[in-house]
Amino acid sequence: MAGVDRISALPEETKMFILSLLPITDAVRTSVLSPSWRHLWTLLPGFAADVIFVGAPDRHNTILRWTEIVGRNLSSLRGPIHHFSLRYYYRPSLPCRLQDFLDVISQKDALQTISLYCVGHRLQVQLPFFRLLRDLDLSWLDIILPSDFTGFEQLTSLKLRRVGISQQDIQLLIDGSKKLTSIDCLLCSDRINDDTEQPLSVTFNCPLLKYLCFNFCKNSAEARIISAPSLEKACVTASSLVIAPPLEKLVWVGVATLRFLAGAAQVSHLSLDLDVLKSLSRVDVPPTPQIHFHQLRCLELIGVMFYMDRRMYKVFCSLLRSMPFLERLELECDEPMGYEERLNELDPITPNEYKKKEAGYLCLDQTLRRVAISIESLGDIENLMWMIHFILLNANVLELMKIKYSNDNSKVKSSLLEKFCEVEKASSVSQVVFVDITNEI
């Protein structure tokens, strides 16, 4: 009907829902729609702003204006702020406003979730105490905790990615947040006392923790799980290692990983990346595993391209022996950049060595039923054939091996199918299925 202002007639709950889906700068623009929308955005319980990459010659002034707009919009919010998300652009030549933004939010005493990502250069801020905070997500920041900080009593999720934080503060943050159920710690280091990265040693004593992801790198001296009785999933990575790290670094990461895993023996899902496996391959792993994952049901190996290497084969066998009730094996494979440079260092394994297993593989005898492999190209599967043969030859109850791939022609697939048809299988019901995900979104 002509003349009817339908957008003003919307219920206020609907208007607020629409506003909640918008970045704060777009929410402010809705003020021009009608008088009923004019100041509605100031009642939003959340604030989200994302820096826009500016390539114009006047980039400096444009960023300054963006920062001023964010500050003005934040100060205009009249209600409690429960959620705050900001990608903040910082350069030493620009005045810093992030600390001011955090202080404004802390005065409202209602924040529950916060996500901060510093773009450009790392920035040091003091993190205020948020009484109701449940979710803390920080990236590319140097953080200082208040001198009287004792912990976030309501915090359940902690994500720290490339965060500089002192040894004392990170341990206090973990120990003082007794309700933590999820911790994701990637490439964190001590950059507070000077401009160099110092090693961090972290212990985890978290009674409610269910998920823990930790990255071993040159800046992580130690990480141990003292007590985490509720832990269900552990993810261990060492992705920051250079392509060809010195042998002593690989050995150190391998030993540190074993110590870490000793406290995670109760998990049902374990995820390891390529660099962790390479480091474990440099440690003298005994034929009989020292750690037993009796609750483990799913093993995930990420970024892995298993070349026919005797050391890697021993690691793989040791893992299987330590997981007597493993039901699912997932491999997400890609060839790491520059890894071909180290092929001459491999200790090749022969088919006779991997065809038949020895005793002690309870999961292969009784429980392993699903194997999922994701690869960039079917041509890369040649490097995995020894593992595939080993599983098919020895997994007595295997039901399905699914291989996901993309960007391959029918000739490659036809050739591989012929090879798989020739492989002897221990399980009479096992199937090998190829799935083309090229057109999947």
N, C-alpha and C positions, 0 to 999 in steps of 0.2 A: 504494500500500500504506500503510495507516494506521501512524503512528508513525515513518515514514522522513523524516529531515531532508534533503530533497533539496537545499536551498539551501546547506547546509554541505558536501554531497558534491560540489559543483561543483569542477572543477579550479581551481587557484590562478590559472592564466593567464586563465581565463574570468572569475573574480571581479575580477581586476585590469582586464580589458577593460571590464567593467560600470562599475567605479569611475571609469575614465578618461573616461567619457561624462558624468559628473555634475559640477556645480559643487562646490567643496570643502565647502560647508556641508551639501549633501545627501550627499556621500561620507562625512562624519563620522557622519551619522545611521545609516549601515549598521552601525555598531558594535553596535547592539542586536539585530541579526538572530540572531547565534549567537556562541559563543566564537571560532570560526575567522575571523569577520569583525571581531572587536573592534578590533584594531590594524592591520588590513590597509591601511587608507587612508593610514597614515603612511608607506607605502612607495611612494606614488604619485610618478611622475617629473614630474608637472605640477601646476600650481595655477591655478585659475580662480575668480574671485569677481566678482559683479556687484552693484553697489549697487541696492537696491530703493527706488523713490520712496516716501517716507513722508509722508503727509498728516495724520498724527495730531497732536494738540496737543503731545504729548511728543516731537516730532520730534528735537530736539537730543539728548536722552538716548538715543533709539533709534539714532541715527547713531553716537554714542559707543560703545554696546554692540556694534554691528555692526563697528566698527573694531577693538575689543578682541578680538572673536571671530576676525576675519581674522588678526590678529597672533598669537593663541594657536595657531590651526591651522597657520599658516605655520611657527612655531617647532617644532611637533610633528613635522613631516616629517623622517624619519630618513635617507632616501636622497637621491641627487643630484636636483636640480630642473632639468629640461631645458626646461620650458615654463612661462611665467608670464604670466597675463592678468588684468588688474584694471581695473574701472571704479570710480574712487575719488571719493567725495563730499567736497568741501572747502569750508569757509567760514572766513573770517578769525577767527570766534569759536570755532572748533574747534581742538583740538591736532592738529598734523600728524604722521602716522605713516608716510606713504609713503616718506620717506627711510630710516626704520628698516627697512621691508620690503625695500627695495632692497639695503641693507647686509647683511641676513641672507642674501639670495639670492647676493650676490657672494661671500660666504665659502665657499659650497659649490662654486664654480668649475666649474659644469657647464651653466650656462644657454645654451640655443641659440636660443630664440625668446622675445620679450617684447612685450606689447601693453598700453599704459597709456592710459587715457582719463580725464581729470579732469572731473568733473561739478560744477556749481555755480560756483566761482570758479577762475581760473587759479592754479596752484601752481608754485613754483620748487623744483626739486630738482637735485642733482648726480648725473649719471648715472655709476655706477661703471664700471670697465673689466671687460668680460666676455670672457674669452679665447676662448671657443668660440661666441660669438654669431653667428647666421646671419640672423636676421630681427628687425628693429627697427621697431616701429609705435607712434608717439606722437601723441596728440591733446590739445590744450588744455593744454599744459604749457609752462613756461619752463625751459629746460634749460641747465645748465652742465656742461662736460666737465672731467675732472680736469686739473690743471696739467701733468702729465707724459703726457697722452694723445697717442698717435701714430696711432691708428686701430684699427678692429676688423678683424683680419686675415682672419677667416672670414665677414664680413658679406656677404650676397648681396642682401638686400632691405631697402630703407630707405623708410619711409612717415612723413612729417611733415605733420600737418594742424593749422593754426593753432598752430604751435609758436613760442615766443619763443626765439631763440638768437642769440648774437653773430655778427657777420660772420666773425670769426676761427674760431669753433668750427664753424660750418656748413661752411666751406671745408675745415677740417681733417678733419671727419667724412667728407666726400666724398673728398678726396684720399688720406686714410690708409686707406680701405677699398678695396683694390685689386681685390677679387673681386666688387664690386657688379654685379649683372645687372639690377636693377630699382630705380628711384627714382621716388617719388611725392611731390612737394613742393607743398603747397596752402596759400596764405595765411600763409606764414611771415614773421616780422619780427624785428627786433632790439628786444627789450623788456627787456634785461638791465640796461642802465646807468640807465634811469629808467623811468617808467611810461608813456612815450609810445612809439608804434611808429616805428621808424626804418627807412629803406630797406635792403634787402639786395642785394648784387651777388654772383652765384654763377657760377662757371665749372665746366664738366664735362670732365674728362680721365679717362675711364673705359674702359679697353681691352676689358672684358668686358660692358659695359652693353648690354642688349637692349631694355629698356623705360624710357622717360622721360616723366613727366607733370609739367608745370610750369605754375603759375598766375601770370599777370602781373596785378598789382594795384598799388594806390597804395603798397604796401610793398616792391615789388620793383623795384630800380633797374635791374638788368641781369641777364641770364642768357645765357650763351654756351656753345656746345658747342665745346671746343677740339679734342677727339679722342674719338670713340666709334665705332670701325670696325665693331663688332658690333651697332650699334643697328638694331633691326628695326621698332619701333613708337614713335612720338612723339605725345604728346597735349598740346595747348596750349589753355589756358583763360584767360579773364579775367572769370570769373563774379562777382567781388567788386565790379566797377564798378557804380556807382549807375545807376538807370534812364536818367537823362539827364546823363551826365558832360559836363564842358566839352570843347570841341573840342580844346584842347591836350592833354588827357589821352588822348583817342582817338588823336590823331596820335602821341603818344609810345608808346602801347602798340603801335600798328601798326608803327612803326619798330623797336621792341624785338623784336617777333615776327619780322620779316623777318631780323634779325640772328641770332635763335635758329634759325630754319629753315635758314639758310645752313649750319649745322653738322649738319643732319639730312637732307641731300639723299639719303642712301643708304637711308632707311627704306623698307620695303615697305607699311607701314600708317601713315596720318596721320589724326589726329583733331583737329578744330578746333571751338570752340564759337561761339555767336552773337556774343558780345562781341568776340572776336578778329576775326571777319569784319567787324563794324561798324567796328572800329578800322582794319582794312586798307582799308576803303572810303574812309577819310579821308586815306589816303596816296596820293600820285601814283604809281600803278602803271604802268610803261611797257607798251605793247602787247606787246613781246617780253619774256618773263619773264627775270629775272636769275638765278633759281634753277631748276635742272632736276632733277626727281625721276625719274631713269631707272629706279630699282628699284621705284617705287611701284606697287602693284597694287590697293590699297583706300583710298579717301578717305571718311572719316566726318565728317559735319557734325552736331553735337549741339545740341539746343535751338534749332534754327534755324527761323525763320518768314520766308521770303524774300518780302517785299513787292515789288511791281513798281517797284523803285527802280533808277535808272540806275547809281548807284555800286556797289550790290550786284551788279548784272549784270556790271559790269566786273571785279569781284573774282572772281566765279564763272568768267568766261571766262579770266582770267589763270591761275587754278588749273588749269583743264583744259589749257591750253596748256603748262603747266610739267610735266605728267604724261603723257608720250607713250605709256606702256604701261599706263595705268590700265584695270583690268578690272572693278572693282566700285565703285559709288557708293552710299553709305548715308546717308540723311537721317532724323534723329530730330527731328521737328518739334513744337514747342509754341509758343504765343503767350506771350511773356514778360509778366509782370505789369506793367501800366502802359505797355506799349509802344505802345498805341493813342494815348497822349498825344503821341507824336512823329510820327504819320502826316502831320501838316501840314508836316513838314520833308522829306518824301520828294520825290525828283526822279523823277516817274513815267516809266516806259519804255513806249513804244508797241509794239504787235504787230509793226509793220514792222521794228523795230530788232532784235528777237530771233528772228525766224523763220528766217533763213538766216545761217549762220556765214560768216566769212571764212576765209582759209587759215591753217594752223598748228595745227589741232586733230587731231593724229595719233591720239590715243586714240579720238576719235569716228569716225575713218575706219576704224580697224583693230582696236581691242582692247576697247572698253567693251561688255560683254555683259549685265551685271546691274545693275539699279537697284532699291534697296529703300527705301521711304518709310514711316515710321511717324508717324501723326498722331492727335491726340486725337479729332477729329471730321471726318467727310467734308466738312462745311461749310467747314472751314478750308482745304480744298485749293484754293479759289479763289485764295488768295494765292500758290499754287505753280504755277498753271497756265502762267505764262510759262516757267518752268523746264522743266516737263513737256513743253510744246510744243517748246521748243528742243531737248531731248534726242531726242524722237521724230522730229523733222524732220531731225536731223543725225547721229544715231548709226547708222551704216551697218550695223553688225554686232550691234546690240542684240537679245537673245533674250528677255529677261523684265524687265518692270517690275512689281514687287509692291508694292501699297499696303495697309498694315495700318491698321486703324481700329477704333474702338469707339463704342458708344452712338449709333447712327444708324438712321433708319427707311428703309424700302425706297424711299420716294419720292425721297429725296436720292440714294441709290445709283442708281436708275433714271435720274435726270436726268444724273448724271455719266457713266454708261455711254454715254448718247446723245452727250455732248460728245466722249468719247474715240473713239467710232466715226467722228466727223467729222474727227478730226485726221489729217493726212497723215503717213505714216511712211516714213522712209528705208530701214528694214530690212523686207524682206518676211516675215521670220520672227518679228518682235517680237510679244510678247503683253503685254497689261495685265491684271493679276489683282488683284482686291480680296479681302482676307482680313479677316473680322470676328473680332477677338480679345477681344470683350466678355466671353465666358465662360471665357477661358483663365486659368489660375492661374499 
